[in-house]
Amino acid sequence: MKIFKEGFQITDEIALGKGKMVLFSGPCAVESYDVCARVAETLKETCERLDIQYIFKASFDKANRTSVNSFRGVGLNEGLSVLDKIKSEFHLPIVTDIHEPDQAKPVSDVAQALQIPAYLCRQTDLLVAAGKTGKTVKIKRGQFMAPEDMQYAVDKVKSTGNDKACLTERGVSFGYHNLVVDMRSLPTMRQYAPVVFDVTHSVQQPGGAGGSSGGQKQFAPYLARAAGAVGVDGYFIETHPDPANALSDGPNMIPLHKMNDFLTMCKQAFELGQEAKNELE
């Protein structure tokens, strides 16, 4: 199996797919500047100490919530204002989701990476609009998609002349309200682009909490270690100072005070996977 070997620069300082771990992490949604700042400050210090490349993540809109009554976010303008402030004050690159093609340009003015939500990974206009920004396009694999079919999503981005596309594994639907991670998907997708493993959404139970999604975060360490050992180029992890009171995806998130130990474990698994990949090539 041919593994994709051509990594790329997300920023001048951060490279994906070149042998050094990248972390995309933050609260699920932009709840407030204070929550985002607390997470950014903590993770920046932790990642500098552990020598992990760090990109701050939070969503200005959660357009795929289970219920119409669920918190969606603060909206495009206020959300980008908060993210721009985080970028400036903490000197961090930003990744955030887009849901519609016309969001690509304003979001790219703030963010260094645009994330395509899993449910939208086949949307040609969205992928092309993201590609045209020239920024990194981080595509989540749909829960309904075969890993080998994700090459076509990558091709849509690359059709714009933008080679900075990566894929994210977050599990596949396994009956109702349940996901399972097929670790074979990681080397399969790494034939087409660098691959990031989404730890926290892989333990999500979509719609499984009666009008909202549940989660089994007790399994997050096992999946994180397994994915790292199989071989990935980075991790996506949502975290919060108080997951029980987070406004979105609290049941799957890693508590902020546990992230130091969790990232230490992830990096050890990541390095094991890099050694195995080098031996197989």
C-alpha positions in Angstrom: 0.0 0.0 0.0 1.4 3.4 -1.0 1.4 5.9 1.8 1.0 9.6 0.9 4.5 11.1 1.6 4.1 14.7 0.5 3.2 16.7 3.6 2.6 20.4 3.4 2.9 23.6 5.4 -0.2 24.8 7.2 1.8 27.9 8.3 5.4 28.8 8.0 6.0 27.1 11.3 3.6 24.2 11.2 3.8 21.2 8.8 1.4 18.4 8.5 2.5 15.0 7.2 6.2 15.5 7.7 6.7 13.3 10.8 5.9 15.8 13.6 2.6 15.6 15.5 0.0 18.3 14.9 -2.8 18.9 17.3 -6.1 20.6 16.3 -7.9 21.3 19.6 -10.2 23.6 21.5 -13.8 23.7 22.7 -16.5 22.4 20.4 -18.2 25.8 20.0 -17.2 29.4 20.5 -19.1 29.9 23.8 -17.3 33.0 24.9 -13.9 34.6 24.5 -13.1 33.7 28.1 -13.6 29.9 27.6 -11.6 30.0 24.3 -8.8 32.0 25.9 -8.5 29.7 28.9 -8.2 26.7 26.6 -5.8 28.4 24.2 -3.5 29.5 26.9 -3.4 26.1 28.6 -2.9 24.1 25.4 -0.3 26.4 24.0 1.9 26.0 27.1 1.3 22.2 27.1 2.1 21.8 23.5 5.3 23.9 23.7 6.5 21.8 26.5 5.7 18.5 24.7 7.0 19.8 21.3 3.6 19.4 19.6 2.5 21.7 16.8 -0.8 23.3 17.9 -3.7 24.8 16.0 -6.7 26.3 18.0 -10.1 25.0 17.1 -13.6 26.2 17.9 -16.8 26.5 15.8 -18.7 29.7 15.3 -21.8 27.7 14.2 -22.9 24.1 15.0 -25.3 23.7 12.1 -25.8 20.0 12.6 -27.1 19.9 16.2 -29.7 17.2 17.0 -32.4 19.5 18.2 -33.5 23.0 17.0 -33.4 24.0 20.7 -29.7 23.2 21.1 -27.0 25.9 21.3 -25.6 26.5 17.8 -22.9 29.1 18.5 -22.4 32.8 18.4 -22.6 33.2 14.7 -20.2 34.1 11.9 -19.3 37.7 12.8 -19.0 37.4 16.5 -17.3 33.9 16.2 -14.7 35.2 13.8 -14.1 38.2 16.0 -13.3 35.9 19.0 -11.1 33.6 16.8 -9.2 36.5 15.4 -8.6 37.8 19.0 -7.3 34.3 20.0 -5.0 34.2 17.0 -3.6 37.6 17.8 -3.3 37.4 21.5 -1.9 33.9 21.7 -0.1 33.8 18.4 -1.9 30.7 17.3 -3.2 29.5 14.0 -6.9 28.8 13.7 -9.1 26.0 12.3 -12.9 26.3 12.2 -15.8 24.8 10.3 -17.6 26.1 7.3 -21.1 24.9 6.2 -21.8 27.0 3.2 -19.6 28.0 0.2 -20.0 31.8 0.9 -18.5 31.3 4.3 -15.2 30.2 2.8 -13.7 33.6 2.0 -14.5 35.5 5.3 -13.4 32.5 7.3 -10.2 32.2 5.4 -9.4 35.8 6.3 -9.0 34.7 9.9 -8.3 30.9 9.9 -5.3 29.1 8.5 -7.4 25.9 8.0 -11.0 25.4 7.0 -12.7 22.3 8.3 -15.4 20.5 6.3 -17.9 18.8 8.6 -18.4 15.0 8.1 -22.0 15.3 6.9 -20.9 17.7 4.2 -17.8 15.9 2.9 -19.5 15.2 -0.5 -20.6 18.7 -1.1 -18.7 19.8 -4.3 -19.4 23.5 -4.1 -18.3 23.6 -0.5 -15.1 21.7 -1.1 -14.3 23.8 -4.2 -14.9 27.1 -2.4 -12.7 26.0 0.5 -10.0 24.9 -2.0 -10.1 28.3 -3.8 -9.0 30.1 -0.6 -5.6 28.5 -0.8 -5.8 27.6 2.9 -5.5 24.1 4.3 -8.8 22.2 3.9 -9.4 19.6 6.6 -12.1 17.2 5.4 -13.9 15.0 7.9 -14.8 11.5 6.6 -18.6 11.1 6.6 -20.0 8.5 8.9 -21.5 7.0 5.8 -18.4 7.1 3.6 -16.0 4.3 2.7 -12.4 5.4 3.4 -11.3 4.7 -0.2 -14.1 7.1 -1.5 -12.5 10.0 0.4 -10.0 10.3 -2.4 -12.7 12.0 -4.5 -13.2 14.7 -1.8 -9.5 15.4 -1.9 -9.6 15.5 -5.7 -12.3 18.2 -5.5 -10.1 20.4 -3.4 -7.1 19.8 -5.6 -9.1 20.6 -8.7 -8.7 24.3 -7.6 -4.9 24.0 -7.6 -4.8 23.8 -3.8 -2.7 20.7 -2.7 -3.2 21.4 1.0 -6.0 18.9 1.8 -6.0 16.5 4.7 -8.6 13.9 5.9 -10.0 13.3 9.3 -11.2 9.9 10.7 -14.1 10.1 13.1 -15.8 6.7 13.0 -18.5 5.1 10.8 -22.1 4.5 11.7 -22.6 1.1 13.3 -26.3 0.8 13.9 -28.3 3.5 15.6 -26.7 6.0 17.9 -23.3 4.3 17.6 -20.0 4.7 15.8 -17.1 2.3 15.4 -13.6 3.1 14.2 -12.1 0.7 11.5 -8.4 1.3 11.9 -7.9 0.0 8.4 -9.3 3.4 7.3 -6.2 5.2 8.5 -3.6 3.7 6.1 -6.3 3.5 3.4 -6.9 7.3 3.5 -3.2 8.0 3.9 -2.8 7.0 0.3 -4.5 10.2 -0.7 -3.6 12.8 1.9 -2.3 13.3 5.4 -4.7 11.9 8.0 -5.8 13.3 11.4 -7.6 11.2 14.0 -10.6 12.8 15.7 -10.5 11.3 19.2 -13.5 12.9 20.7 -16.1 12.5 17.9 -15.1 8.9 17.4 -16.6 8.2 20.9 -19.7 10.2 20.2 -23.2 8.6 20.2 -25.0 10.7 17.6 -28.5 11.7 18.8 -28.1 9.1 21.6 -29.1 11.2 24.5 -32.7 12.0 23.8 -32.5 15.2 21.7 -28.8 15.6 21.9 -25.7 13.5 21.3 -24.1 11.3 24.0 -20.6 10.0 24.2 -18.4 7.4 25.7 -15.2 9.3 26.5 -13.9 6.5 28.6 -12.9 4.8 25.4 -11.0 7.9 24.1 -7.6 6.8 25.4 -7.8 3.4 23.8 -8.8 4.7 20.4 -6.1 7.5 20.6 -3.4 5.0 21.3 -4.6 2.6 18.6 -4.8 5.3 16.0 -1.3 6.7 16.9 0.2 3.2 16.7 -1.4 2.5 13.3 0.0 5.8 12.0 -1.6 9.2 11.7 -0.2 12.7 11.1 -2.1 14.5 13.8 -5.0 14.5 16.3 -8.2 16.4 16.6 -9.4 16.6 20.3 -12.2 18.7 21.7 -11.6 19.9 25.3 -13.3 22.2 27.8 -12.6 23.4 31.4 -16.0 22.0 32.5 -17.3 19.5 30.0 -20.4 18.7 32.0 -21.6 22.3 31.5 -20.2 22.8 27.9 -22.8 24.1 25.5 -22.0 21.5 22.8 -20.5 17.9 22.8 -19.7 17.8 26.5 -20.2 14.0 26.8 -17.3 13.3 24.4 -14.8 16.0 25.4 -11.6 15.6 27.4 -11.5 17.8 30.5 -8.9 20.5 30.1 -7.0 19.6 33.3 -6.4 16.1 31.9 -5.0 17.2 28.5 -1.4 17.2 29.6 -1.4 13.5 30.4 -3.7 12.7 27.5 -1.4 14.5 25.0 1.7 12.9 26.5 0.1 9.5 25.8 -0.9 10.6 22.3 2.6 11.7 21.4 4.1 8.4 22.6 1.6 6.5 20.4 2.2 8.9 17.5 6.0 8.3 17.6 5.4 4.5 17.7 3.3 4.8 14.6 6.0 6.9 12.8 8.6 4.2 13.6 6.3 1.5 12.2 5.6 3.5 9.1 9.3 4.1 8.4 10.0 0.4 8.8 7.3 -0.6 6.3 8.4 1.9 3.6 
